[in-house]
Amino acid sequence: MKFLLMVFVVGTLNLTAQEHKLEKIWETDSVIATPESVLPVKDILYISLIDGAGWTSDGQGGVGKLTPDGKIIDTVWITGLNAPKGMGIVDNRLYVADMLEVIVIDIEKGKIEKKIKIDSAKGLNDITVTDKGIIYVSDTRGNKIWRLQNDVAELYLDSVTNVNGLKAIGDNLYIGWGKTFVKANAQKQITKIAEVLQQIDGIEPVGNGDFILTAWMGYIWYAYADGRVETLLETHQQKKNTADIGYDQQKRIVYVPTFNGKTVVAYSLK
């Protein structure tokens, strides 16, 4: 299914002066097996663990749990996955993007409940959940976005080149479309918000209309609603990645999985 309309605001990359910063709070030891995504829920940080190559179906991946202050609860809570990445929660179920399937985990039991196979998927990546329990999952290698309702997948958007990060807010779906940060409304009309230097991985709303964006290569940006972009952190010089972040709006804490760095880092947004 093609999108109905694209309305791109004319403009180029607009880097702005530093108004915000990240202050490091803690970092785990280098014992987290290739963490790709962090999902903070109440008193637990769920971590997707690739534990191997980023796009290989090797059964080595899983999901681990940390406390909000970085203490390890369980690094083998769920095992046997294939390069798991984005996550989302609906009631007692944790949904995980796992290459060609969406894995559904019963949180209370700590067990895989079912696997939703998406037949034409090529490489599922991020997941976001609406307040109505509708799930969107990006297919980075297939350049598509899928929608799951009642655990049934349907194509939502096609030809979304290098799509990765997703975030559903109300009736809008915010999308990392390569290096371009866009919004799709309920009618699938696409509006450009901002442009960054690398392909967008994590997307988290600050709560005031602005967003924090990351790129896997080692960049974190503050993206204003008016399209301005501010660099918060660069870790690529240290060869430390910044993958699919989690964010606690109340505490203003950003949780960063460092992928090949094998740590999770917490920063305070100032």
VEXGUBA-456513 format. One record per residue: x, y negated, z negated of N, C-alpha, C, O in turn. Coordinates in pm, whole numbers. Each point is the difference from the previous one (the first is absolute). Example, Ala and Ser with C-alpha at 12.3 -4.5 7.8 and 13.67 -1.06 7.14 Angstrom:
REM VEXGUBA-456513
n.X / n.Y / n.Z / ca.X / ca.Y / ca.Z / c.X / c.Y / c.Z / o.X / o.Y / o.Z
1319 / 569 / -780 / -89 / -119 / 0 / 90 / -120 / 0 / 104 / 2 / -66
-139 / -107 / 138 / 82 / -119 / -6 / -77 / -109 / -73 / 51 / -111 / -17
END
This chain:
REM VEXGUBA-456513
n.X / n.Y / n.Z / ca.X / ca.Y / ca.Z / c.X / c.Y / c.Z / o.X / o.Y / o.Z
84 / 119 / 0 / -84 / -119 / 0 / 88 / -124 / 0 / 83 / -17 / -89
-99 / -69 / 185 / 79 / -122 / 8 / -61 / -105 / -92 / -120 / 2 / -28
205 / -95 / -18 / -53 / -112 / -77 / -76 / -92 / 94 / 29 / -6 / 119
-128 / -66 / -173 / -88 / -79 / 83 / 61 / -131 / 46 / -23 / -43 / 113
102 / -19 / -198 / 49 / -134 / 33 / 126 / -25 / -78 / 13 / 41 / -115
81 / -111 / 178 / 120 / -40 / -70 / 11 / -151 / 2 / 4 / -62 / 106
1 / 3 / -225 / 10 / -146 / -10 / 132 / -28 / -72 / 5 / 3 / -123
101 / -30 / 198 / 130 / -24 / -60 / 23 / -150 / -15 / -14 / -77 / 96
50 / 37 / -216 / 33 / -140 / -24 / 137 / -25 / 59 / 94 / 74 / -28
-81 / -179 / 109 / 127 / -31 / 64 / 98 / -48 / -105 / -33 / -84 / -84
154 / 137 / 88 / 100 / -43 / -97 / 115 / 98 / -2 / -13 / 113 / 46
126 / -157 / -99 / 117 / 84 / -9 / 29 / 25 / -147 / -70 / -50 / -88
174 / 127 / 63 / 38 / 31 / -136 / 24 / -127 / -78 / 78 / -86 / 42
-145 / 72 / -157 / 2 / -125 / -75 / 53 / 27 / -141 / -77 / 21 / -93
209 / -21 / 80 / 61 / 21 / -131 / -7 / -128 / -81 / 27 / -108 / 51
-65 / 121 / -178 / -18 / -118 / -83 / 101 / 0 / -114 / 67 / 100 / -26
-56 / -214 / -41 / 94 / -13 / -111 / -42 / 91 / -116 / -117 / 35 / -13
215 / 1 / -70 / -24 / 94 / -109 / -87 / -62 / -109 / 42 / -96 / -65
-162 / 149 / 46 / -88 / -43 / -107 / -26 / 113 / -100 / -37 / -25 / -115
57 / 149 / 161 / -19 / 116 / -86 / 128 / 82 / -4 / 86 / -14 / 86
-75 / 99 / -187 / 116 / 87 / -10 / -38 / 128 / -72 / -103 / 7 / -67
187 / 95 / 82 / -16 / 126 / -70 / 111 / 15 / -102 / 118 / -17 / 31
-157 / 49 / -154 / 97 / 25 / -106 / -8 / 147 / -40 / -106 / 50 / -36
218 / 17 / 42 / 5 / 143 / -29 / -30 / 27 / -146 / 54 / -65 / -90
-142 / 164 / 67 / -38 / 41 / -136 / 70 / 130 / -37 / 64 / 10 / -104
-77 / 91 / 191 / 64 / 129 / -25 / 19 / 74 / 131 / -60 / -33 / 102
145 / 133 / -107 / 22 / 90 / 113 / 27 / 140 / -54 / 75 / 16 / -96
-136 / 84 / 157 / 23 / 137 / -42 / 141 / 44 / 40 / 67 / -67 / 79
-23 / 177 / -134 / 122 / 64 / 50 / -26 / 53 / 140 / -115 / 10 / 43
221 / 22 / 29 / -11 / 47 / 139 / -40 / 148 / 4 / 74 / 85 / 50
-191 / -57 / -104 / -48 / 138 / -11 / -137 / 18 / 64 / -60 / 107 / -9
8 / -212 / 75 / -132 / 7 / 63 / 20 / 46 / 144 / 69 / -67 / 76
-128 / 178 / -39 / 30 / 67 / 127 / -63 / -71 / 120 / -111 / 32 / 43
185 / -128 / 10 / -42 / -80 / 116 / -140 / -57 / -19 / -94 / 42 / 67
78 / -139 / -159 / -132 / -58 / -24 / -42 / -93 / 114 / 76 / -87 / 40
-197 / 107 / 12 / -48 / -82 / 113 / -105 / -99 / -43 / -3 / -112 / 52
-85 / 149 / -144 / -112 / -87 / -37 / -22 / 7 / -151 / 20 / 103 / -63
-63 / -218 / 7 / -36 / -7 / -142 / -144 / -48 / -10 / -38 / -99 / 62
-42 / 170 / -142 / -140 / -37 / -21 / -24 / -13 / -151 / -12 / 101 / -68
5 / -225 / 15 / -26 / -17 / -143 / -149 / 13 / -31 / -83 / -69 / 60
50 / 158 / -153 / -139 / 21 / -42 / -2 / 13 / -152 / 46 / 100 / -55
-100 / -201 / -11 / -7 / -3 / -147 / 139 / 19 / -59 / 86 / -86 / 19
-62 / 195 / -91 / 127 / 19 / -68 / 92 / 99 / 72 / 87 / 60 / -62
-109 / -44 / 194 / 82 / 93 / 78 / 42 / -65 / 132 / -78 / -69 / 65
202 / 94 / -26 / 47 / -33 / 134 / 10 / 130 / 78 / 84 / 85 / -32
-169 / -68 / 134 / 11 / 117 / 88 / 105 / -32 / 107 / -1 / -108 / 59
91 / 203 / -35 / 110 / -19 / 94 / -4 / 110 / 106 / 6 / 118 / -34
-16 / -155 / 161 / 11 / 102 / 104 / 148 / 27 / 25 / 80 / -92 / 17
-45 / 221 / -15 / 139 / 43 / 6 / 24 / 79 / 129 / -48 / 113 / 14
120 / -171 / 78 / 27 / 69 / 127 / 99 / 113 / -21 / -18 / 110 / 54
123 / -136 / -132 / 100 / 102 / -35 / 55 / 70 / 124 / 6 / 123 / 5
35 / -203 / 94 / 53 / 57 / 123 / -8 / -103 / 111 / 1 / -120 / -28
-8 / 164 / 151 / -11 / -90 / 114 / -138 / -65 / 4 / -99 / 59 / -44
95 / -182 / 96 / -123 / -79 / -5 / -114 / 51 / 85 / -115 / -32 / -28
144 / 109 / 132 / -107 / 47 / 90 / 15 / 149 / 29 / -7 / 43 / 115
28 / 34 / -221 / 20 / 144 / 18 / -100 / 78 / -85 / -17 / -27 / -119
-49 / 124 / 181 / -93 / 88 / -73 / 80 / 116 / -58 / 10 / 107 / 59
47 / -132 / -178 / 89 / 99 / -60 / -51 / 55 / -133 / 65 / 86 / -59
-180 / -135 / 11 / -55 / 50 / -124 / 76 / -40 / -124 / -27 / 53 / -109
123 / -145 / 121 / 83 / -41 / -114 / -59 / -118 / -78 / 45 / -29 / -111
-145 / -38 / 170 / -51 / -122 / -61 / -98 / 26 / -113 / -40 / 114 / -26
2 / -223 / -41 / -96 / 13 / -108 / -40 / -135 / -56 / 24 / -104 / 62
-85 / 107 / -179 / -41 / -122 / -69 / 47 / 11 / -145 / -19 / 102 / -65
81 / -209 / 17 / 45 / -5 / -138 / -72 / -109 / -77 / -78 / -75 / 57
106 / 67 / -187 / -64 / -100 / -86 / 104 / -64 / -92 / 85 / 67 / -57
-95 / -199 / 44 / 81 / -77 / -93 / -92 / -80 / -90 / -117 / -21 / 32
170 / -25 / -145 / -71 / -98 / -82 / 27 / -139 / 58 / 95 / -16 / 76
-176 / -84 / -110 / 22 / -136 / 52 / 133 / -62 / -42 / 41 / -102 / 56
27 / 161 / -155 / 131 / -52 / -37 / 114 / 88 / 53 / 114 / -10 / -45
-147 / 97 / 141 / 102 / 73 / 72 / 43 / 133 / -57 / 96 / 60 / 50
-163 / -12 / -152 / 35 / 130 / -56 / -65 / 111 / 81 / -116 / -11 / 40
190 / 117 / -16 / -50 / 111 / 82 / -99 / 84 / -79 / 29 / 46 / -110
-147 / -26 / 169 / -99 / 91 / -57 / 16 / 138 / 62 / 10 / 101 / -69
-8 / -100 / 204 / 6 / 128 / 70 / 41 / -26 / 145 / -72 / -67 / 74
187 / 119 / -33 / 44 / -18 / 139 / -45 / 114 / 91 / 24 / -3 / 120
-89 / 103 / -177 / -50 / 113 / 80 / -147 / 24 / -30 / -45 / 114 / -7
-29 / -222 / -11 / -143 / 11 / -30 / -74 / 71 / 112 / -79 / 91 / -24
106 / -135 / 149 / -54 / 66 / 119 / 118 / 33 / 90 / 86 / -85 / 23
-81 / 207 / 29 / 110 / 42 / 88 / -55 / 60 / 129 / -120 / 17 / 16
212 / 15 / 76 / -37 / 69 / 124 / -55 / -89 / 109 / -64 / 50 / 93
88 / -183 / -101 / -50 / -92 / 101 / 105 / -25 / 109 / 116 / 41 / -12
-160 / -110 / 118 / 85 / -23 / 117 / 23 / -150 / 21 / -80 / -67 / 65
190 / 16 / -121 / 35 / -142 / 13 / -119 / -90 / -37 / -40 / -83 / 81
-17 / 97 / -202 / -116 / -81 / -40 / 36 / -147 / -11 / 111 / -37 / -38
-208 / -47 / 71 / 26 / -145 / 0 / -111 / -73 / -77 / -6 / 12 / -123
-80 / -88 / 190 / -99 / -83 / -68 / -101 / 79 / -81 / -29 / 117 / 29
-27 / -186 / -133 / -96 / 64 / -89 / -115 / -94 / -32 / 14 / -122 / 7
-127 / 180 / -43 / -116 / -77 / -44 / -87 / 86 / -88 / 0 / 123 / 11
-76 / -186 / -100 / -84 / 75 / -95 / -147 / -35 / 19 / -36 / -117 / 13
-47 / 220 / -11 / -146 / -13 / -4 / -49 / 90 / -113 / 10 / 122 / 7
-63 / -185 / -112 / -46 / 74 / -119 / 115 / 86 / -55 / 105 / -53 / -37
-125 / 185 / 31 / 101 / 89 / -56 / 88 / 64 / 107 / 65 / 102 / -26
-64 / -160 / 145 / 73 / 62 / 110 / 109 / -93 / 52 / -24 / -118 / 27
143 / 173 / -14 / 113 / -72 / 57 / 19 / 46 / 143 / 21 / 119 / 26
-28 / -214 / 68 / 17 / 30 / 142 / 144 / -37 / 40 / 48 / -108 / -33
19 / 199 / 104 / 140 / -20 / 36 / 18 / 26 / 150 / -42 / 103 / 51
105 / -198 / 19 / 32 / 18 / 142 / 118 / 95 / 10 / 106 / -25 / -58
-124 / 136 / 132 / 101 / 107 / 1 / 21 / 49 / 143 / -47 / 108 / 38
117 / -188 / 41 / 31 / 31 / 139 / -124 / 11 / 89 / -39 / -99 / 62
-23 / 215 / -54 / -115 / 21 / 88 / -129 / 21 / -77 / -105 / 24 / 60
114 / -32 / -193 / -115 / 27 / -85 / -11 / -106 / -109 / 97 / -68 / -33
-217 / 55 / -21 / -20 / -76 / -122 / -28 / 101 / -110 / -97 / 75 / 6
184 / -75 / -106 / -12 / 94 / -111 / -90 / -61 / -107 / 17 / -117 / -36
-111 / 195 / -15 / -89 / -45 / -107 / 38 / 75 / -128 / -5 / 123 / -4
42 / -199 / -99 / 45 / 59 / -126 / -101 / -29 / -111 / -40 / -115 / -18
0 / 217 / -54 / -83 / -16 / -119 / 93 / -48 / -112 / 86 / 74 / -47
-104 / -199 / 6 / 92 / -61 / -96 / -6 / 69 / -136 / 105 / 28 / -59
-224 / 0 / 10 / -13 / 62 / -132 / 64 / 138 / -4 / 66 / 37 / -98
-84 / 40 / 204 / 55 / 135 / 4 / 145 / 2 / 46 / 73 / 97 / -24
-30 / -205 / 90 / 137 / -4 / 51 / 24 / 102 / 109 / 108 / 58 / 10
-212 / -35 / 74 / 10 / 101 / 106 / -56 / -55 / 131 / -88 / -86 / 2
141 / 140 / 107 / -52 / -36 / 132 / -139 / 60 / 17 / -20 / 121 / -14
-76 / -208 / 44 / -139 / 44 / 17 / -29 / 40 / 143 / -66 / 101 / 24
117 / -179 / 72 / -24 / 30 / 140 / 99 / -76 / 86 / 69 / -91 / -46
-63 / 131 / 173 / 84 / -69 / 99 / -88 / -38 / 118 / -67 / 85 / 59
70 / -213 / -25 / -80 / -50 / 113 / 93 / -16 / 120 / 80 / -93 / 3
-90 / 181 / 93 / 87 / -5 / 117 / -58 / -98 / 101 / -119 / 2 / 30
205 / -87 / 23 / -39 / -93 / 107 / 67 / 51 / 127 / 120 / -17 / 19
-199 / 79 / 68 / 52 / 80 / 110 / 98 / -72 / 91 / 101 / 59 / 40
-127 / -184 / -5 / 88 / -69 / 94 / 102 / -91 / -68 / 68 / -78 / 66
-58 / 88 / -197 / 96 / -85 / -72 / 143 / 42 / 35 / 27 / 117 / 28
64 / -217 / -30 / 140 / 27 / 30 / 93 / -32 / -117 / 110 / 55 / -8
-154 / -141 / -81 / 84 / -35 / -114 / -72 / -94 / -94 / 15 / -122 / 9
-95 / 178 / -101 / -78 / -83 / -91 / 91 / -69 / -100 / 102 / 56 / -41
-139 / -178 / 2 / 91 / -78 / -83 / -69 / -63 / -121 / 6 / 57 / -109
-70 / -171 / 124 / -57 / -67 / -116 / -148 / 32 / -16 / -68 / 40 / 95
19 / -58 / -219 / -141 / 21 / -32 / -49 / -120 / -81 / 72 / -53 / -84
-196 / 13 / 110 / -66 / -98 / -85 / -146 / 41 / -17 / -56 / 69 / 86
-4 / -111 / -195 / -136 / 40 / -34 / -84 / -125 / -25 / 45 / -92 / -69
-166 / 88 / 123 / -89 / -113 / -23 / -73 / 19 / -133 / 4 / 107 / -60
-73 / -215 / 16 / -77 / 11 / -124 / -123 / 89 / 15 / -67 / 29 / -98
38 / 14 / 222 / -109 / 93 / 25 / 49 / 143 / 19 / -78 / 90 / 29
207 / -69 / -47 / 56 / 134 / 11 / 33 / 45 / 141 / 24 / 118 / 24
-23 / -212 / 71 / 40 / 32 / 137 / 153 / -5 / 7 / 62 / -91 / -56
-3 / 186 / 124 / 145 / 12 / 6 / 50 / -31 / 141 / -57 / 47 / 99
163 / -127 / -92 / 67 / -27 / 127 / 142 / 54 / -10 / 65 / -14 / -103
-19 / 75 / 211 / 136 / 54 / 3 / 66 / -37 / 133 / -60 / 17 / 107
183 / -66 / -116 / 72 / -38 / 122 / 74 / 120 / 56 / 53 / 83 / -73
-50 / -76 / 206 / 74 / 103 / 72 / 110 / -72 / 76 / -19 / -43 / 114
135 / 30 / -179 / 107 / -82 / 56 / 49 / 54 / 133 / 22 / -76 / 94
-4 / 205 / -85 / 51 / 59 / 123 / -107 / 10 / 108 / 32 / 9 / 119
-157 / -11 / -158 / -109 / 4 / 98 / -57 / -136 / 33 / -86 / -11 / 87
133 / -95 / -156 / -47 / -137 / 22 / -151 / -13 / -18 / -68 / -65 / 80
18 / 129 / -186 / -144 / 2 / -26 / -28 / -25 / -148 / 87 / 16 / -85
-212 / -55 / 58 / -50 / -5 / -137 / -125 / 87 / -6 / -91 / -12 / 82
89 / 102 / -181 / -113 / 91 / -19 / -82 / -44 / -120 / 52 / -60 / -95
-181 / 91 / 100 / -90 / -28 / -112 / -61 / 131 / -47 / -46 / 80 / 80
46 / -60 / -211 / -58 / 120 / -60 / -120 / -39 / -85 / 11 / -81 / -92
-126 / 140 / 125 / -120 / -14 / -81 / -53 / 139 / -31 / -20 / 82 / 90
-2 / -56 / -218 / -43 / 133 / -44 / 98 / 107 / 49 / -40 / 111 / 36
168 / -147 / -36 / 109 / 90 / 38 / -4 / 42 / 146 / 57 / 103 / 37
-125 / -182 / 47 / -3 / 25 / 144 / 73 / -114 / 69 / -32 / -117 / -21
130 / 151 / 103 / 83 / -101 / 66 / -57 / -41 / 136 / -49 / 84 / 76
56 / -214 / -49 / -37 / -52 / 132 / 99 / -110 / 38 / 54 / -68 / -88
-31 / 51 / 217 / 91 / -103 / 47 / -62 / -137 / -24 / -115 / -24 / 37
191 / -65 / -98 / -48 / -135 / -29 / 60 / -102 / 95 / -74 / -78 / 60
206 / 76 / -45 / 66 / -90 / 94 / 107 / 76 / 77 / 71 / 84 / -55
-61 / -114 / 183 / 98 / 64 / 88 / 99 / -106 / 50 / -27 / -120 / -9
139 / 165 / 61 / 102 / -87 / 61 / 54 / -103 / -99 / 24 / -115 / 37
-5 / 156 / -161 / 56 / -87 / -104 / 148 / 37 / -13 / 36 / 82 / -84
48 / -142 / 167 / 138 / 40 / 12 / 76 / -15 / -132 / -3 / -106 / -62
72 / 213 / 22 / 82 / 0 / -122 / -79 / -37 / -125 / 53 / -63 / -91
-178 / 102 / 86 / -83 / -30 / -118 / 54 / 76 / -121 / 42 / 115 / 10
-45 / -182 / -125 / 45 / 65 / -123 / -87 / -45 / -116 / -104 / 61 / -25
144 / -166 / -46 / -70 / -41 / -121 / -145 / -39 / 23 / -33 / -64 / 100
-54 / 104 / -195 / -142 / -35 / 3 / -44 / -46 / -138 / 52 / 46 / -102
-148 / -138 / 99 / -63 / -38 / -127 / -142 / -47 / 28 / -22 / -97 / 73
-75 / 167 / -133 / -141 / -35 / 16 / -41 / -94 / -113 / 22 / 29 / -118
-83 / -142 / 155 / -53 / -94 / -97 / -137 / -45 / 48 / -10 / -69 / 102
-95 / 106 / -174 / -134 / -31 / 46 / -27 / 65 / 134 / 24 / 120 / 17
-72 / -198 / 78 / -28 / 53 / 135 / 119 / -15 / 94 / -10 / 33 / 118
121 / -83 / -169 / 118 / -23 / 84 / 105 / 107 / -20 / 18 / 52 / -110
51 / -19 / 218 / 112 / 93 / -6 / 125 / -76 / 43 / 9 / -48 / 113
88 / 38 / -205 / 126 / -67 / 29 / 99 / 104 / 49 / 10 / 109 / -57
64 / -142 / 163 / 77 / 98 / 75 / 142 / -50 / 25 / 20 / -115 / 39
77 / 201 / -62 / 136 / -24 / 47 / 14 / 57 / 139 / 20 / 120 / 18
-31 / -208 / 81 / 1 / 37 / 142 / 141 / -28 / 52 / 24 / -106 / 59
67 / 199 / -80 / 140 / -28 / 30 / 51 / -109 / -93 / -8 / 13 / -122
59 / -121 / 180 / 50 / -113 / -78 / -108 / -105 / -26 / 26 / -102 / -64
-147 / 128 / 112 / -109 / -97 / -11 / -101 / 42 / -106 / -44 / 115 / -3
9 / -208 / -83 / -97 / 23 / -107 / -134 / -57 / 47 / -12 / -120 / 25
-89 / 207 / -14 / -129 / -40 / 56 / -114 / 42 / -91 / 17 / 80 / -93
-135 / -135 / 122 / -123 / 36 / -69 / -103 / 43 / 102 / -21 / -67 / 101
-44 / 182 / -128 / -112 / 45 / 83 / -127 / -15 / -83 / -8 / 53 / -111
-92 / -124 / 165 / -126 / -12 / -74 / -92 / 118 / 30 / 40 / 93 / 70
-160 / -97 / -121 / -92 / 112 / 15 / -36 / 28 / 145 / -37 / 112 / 35
50 / -214 / 51 / -28 / 16 / 144 / 125 / 38 / 79 / -3 / 5 / 123
113 / 20 / -194 / 129 / 36 / 60 / 63 / -115 / 78 / 82 / 22 / 89
-121 / -142 / -123 / 67 / -117 / 57 / 132 / -19 / -75 / 2 / 2 / -123
106 / -22 / 197 / 134 / -4 / -56 / 51 / -145 / -5 / -3 / -72 / 101
48 / 32 / -219 / 56 / -134 / -18 / 141 / 13 / -56 / 22 / 69 / -99
73 / -136 / 163 / 138 / 0 / -49 / 12 / -89 / -122 / -55 / -110 / -4
129 / 160 / -97 / 26 / -79 / -120 / 143 / -48 / -3 / 26 / -118 / -23
69 / 209 / 46 / 141 / -37 / -12 / 86 / 95 / 82 / -44 / 107 / 44
168 / -148 / -24 / 100 / 79 / 70 / 124 / 10 / -88 / 41 / -98 / -62
18 / 219 / 55 / 121 / 18 / -81 / 111 / 59 / 87 / -19 / 24 / 119
137 / -1 / -181 / 119 / 35 / 76 / 12 / 149 / 31 / 70 / 38 / 94
-138 / 46 / -172 / 8 / 144 / 19 / -141 / 59 / -9 / -94 / -67 / -43
81 / 192 / 85 / -131 / 63 / 1 / -53 / 16 / -142 / 72 / 43 / -90
-199 / -77 / 71 / -62 / -6 / -132 / -33 / 139 / -51 / -56 / 84 / 71
92 / -62 / -197 / -29 / 127 / -67 / -106 / -22 / -107 / -116 / 36 / 19
154 / -94 / -132 / -95 / -22 / -109 / -76 / -131 / 13 / 55 / -100 / 47
-183 / 102 / -88 / -86 / -119 / -2 / -74 / -2 / -132 / -74 / 93 / -31
92 / -199 / -48 / -72 / -11 / -126 / -49 / -143 / -19 / 79 / -94 / 12
-209 / 76 / -43 / -55 / -134 / -23 / 44 / -52 / -137 / 0 / 74 / -99
35 / -202 / 96 / 38 / -64 / -126 / -125 / -32 / -82 / 5 / -3 / -123
-117 / -22 / 193 / -126 / -29 / -69 / -51 / -139 / 25 / -109 / -36 / -44
186 / -45 / 116 / -39 / -137 / 29 / -9 / -27 / 150 / -2 / -115 / 43
-3 / 223 / 36 / -1 / -13 / 146 / 136 / 21 / 62 / 11 / 15 / 122
95 / -12 / -204 / 134 / 26 / 48 / 33 / 149 / -16 / -72 / 74 / -66
184 / -32 / 129 / 37 / 142 / -2 / 150 / 17 / -21 / 80 / -90 / 29
-44 / 206 / -80 / 139 / 45 / -1 / 13 / 106 / 109 / -80 / 93 / 7
181 / -110 / 78 / 25 / 93 / 109 / 140 / 58 / -15 / 91 / -66 / -50
-73 / 190 / 93 / 134 / 59 / 1 / 31 / 58 / 137 / -89 / 28 / 80
218 / -11 / -56 / 49 / 76 / 115 / 92 / 109 / -55 / 79 / -25 / -91
-89 / 142 / 146 / 75 / 116 / -47 / 151 / -26 / -1 / 71 / 54 / -84
-23 / -135 / 176 / 143 / -25 / 13 / 60 / -67 / -123 / 121 / 10 / -22
-204 / -79 / -60 / 52 / -66 / -118 / -32 / -148 / -7 / 88 / -82 / -26
-216 / 49 / 49 / -46 / -139 / -8 / -134 / -4 / -75 / -85 / 87 / 17
68 / -191 / -101 / -129 / -28 / -61 / -31 / -147 / 22 / 84 / -87 / -26
-205 / 60 / 74 / -41 / -138 / 29 / -127 / -37 / -76 / -80 / 86 / -38
64 / -216 / 16 / -125 / -58 / -50 / -65 / -66 / 121 / 56 / -94 / 57
-174 / 142 / -18 / -72 / -54 / 117 / -119 / -82 / -47 / -91 / 52 / -64
94 / -179 / 95 / -110 / -89 / -37 / -118 / 17 / 96 / 17 / 43 / 115
-135 / -77 / -163 / -121 / 13 / 82 / 8 / -87 / 124 / -65 / 30 / 101
144 / -139 / -106 / 10 / -90 / 115 / 109 / 42 / 98 / 28 / -73 / 96
34 / 190 / -118 / 97 / 52 / 96 / 145 / -23 / -37 / 89 / 56 / 65
-62 / -137 / -166 / 138 / -20 / -42 / 55 / 127 / -63 / -74 / 78 / -61
203 / -57 / 77 / 64 / 120 / -53 / 124 / -40 / -79 / 80 / -82 / 44
-67 / 141 / -161 / 111 / -30 / -90 / 72 / 131 / -34 / -66 / 98 / -37
197 / -94 / 49 / 76 / 120 / -33 / 19 / 9 / -150 / 56 / -90 / -62
-101 / 200 / 4 / 14 / 23 / -143 / 123 / 82 / -34 / 65 / -23 / -102
-32 / 119 / 188 / 107 / 93 / -32 / 55 / 63 / 127 / -75 / 32 / 93
207 / -16 / -89 / 67 / 73 / 107 / 93 / 102 / -64 / 90 / -36 / -76
-112 / 163 / 107 / 84 / 105 / -56 / 67 / 83 / 109 / 68 / 99 / -29
-87 / -139 / 154 / 56 / 79 / 110 / 152 / -1 / -1 / 63 / 94 / 48
-3 / -201 / -103 / 146 / -4 / -7 / 53 / 113 / -88 / 108 / 54 / 25
-184 / -20 / -130 / 39 / 110 / -89 / -50 / 135 / 49 / 13 / 101 / -68
-70 / -101 / 189 / -56 / 121 / 60 / -105 / 63 / -91 / -9 / 122 / -12
-70 / -209 / -50 / -109 / 45 / -87 / -131 / -42 / 63 / -21 / -119 / 27
-68 / 214 / -5 / -126 / -26 / 69 / -103 / -64 / -92 / 11 / 7 / -123
-111 / -67 / 184 / -117 / -52 / -71 / -123 / 50 / 76 / -44 / -63 / 96
-9 / 175 / -139 / -107 / 67 / 75 / -138 / -51 / -43 / -20 / -121 / -14
-74 / 212 / -6 / -141 / -37 / -23 / -22 / -34 / -148 / -16 / 90 / -82
15 / -217 / 50 / -5 / -46 / -138 / -138 / 19 / -63 / -101 / 15 / 68
102 / -17 / -202 / -122 / -14 / -79 / 5 / -134 / -72 / 108 / -54 / -22
-225 / 0 / -15 / -2 / -131 / -67 / -108 / -2 / -107 / -114 / 39 / 25
151 / -86 / -143 / -92 / -22 / -110 / -33 / -148 / -4 / 83 / -81 / -42
-205 / 44 / 86 / -37 / -141 / 8 / -5 / -67 / -136 / 39 / -116 / -13
-87 / 186 / -88 / -12 / -60 / -133 / 136 / -31 / -61 / 21 / -107 / -56
72 / 201 / 68 / 133 / -18 / -59 / 99 / -63 / 99 / 110 / -38 / -39
-150 / 28 / 165 / 84 / -56 / 107 / 133 / 77 / 10 / 108 / -58 / 8
-122 / 190 / -8 / 117 / 87 / 13 / -5 / 72 / 134 / -102 / 57 / 38
214 / -61 / 34 / 15 / 67 / 128 / 84 / 126 / -23 / 110 / -7 / -55
-163 / 121 / 98 / 70 / 128 / -13 / 53 / 42 / 138 / -78 / 17 / 94
210 / -2 / -84 / 63 / 21 / 129 / 65 / 138 / 7 / 90 / 29 / -79
-135 / 58 / 172 / 70 / 126 / 24 / 116 / -24 / 95 / -18 / -59 / 107
138 / 104 / -144 / 118 / -32 / 80 / 37 / 109 / 99 / 108 / -5 / 60
-193 / 102 / -42 / 16 / 104 / 103 / 136 / 67 / -11 / 21 / 81 / -91
74 / -112 / 181 / 130 / 65 / -5 / 80 / -37 / -125 / 96 / 69 / -34
-136 / -177 / -34 / 63 / -36 / -127 / -40 / 92 / -114 / 68 / 5 / -103
-179 / 69 / 121 / -49 / 101 / -96 / -30 / -59 / -138 / 18 / 65 / -102
-66 / -189 / 102 / -44 / -64 / -125 / -132 / -71 / 23 / -43 / -19 / 113
-20 / -19 / -222 / -112 / -93 / 1 / 42 / -120 / -85 / 52 / 15 / -110
-78 / -136 / 164 / 40 / -123 / -69 / -124 / -84 / -27 / -88 / -10 / 85
82 / -50 / -203 / -109 / -90 / -35 / 53 / -143 / -6 / 104 / -27 / -59
-179 / -65 / 123 / 34 / -141 / 1 / -119 / -81 / -48 / -115 / 34 / 25
145 / -143 / -95 / -103 / -96 / -38 / -7 / -109 / 105 / 102 / -59 / 35
-221 / 32 / 16 / -19 / -107 / 97 / -16 / -133 / -71 / -93 / -18 / -79
183 / -74 / 105 / 0 / -131 / -63 / -44 / -107 / 100 / -7 / -118 / -34
END
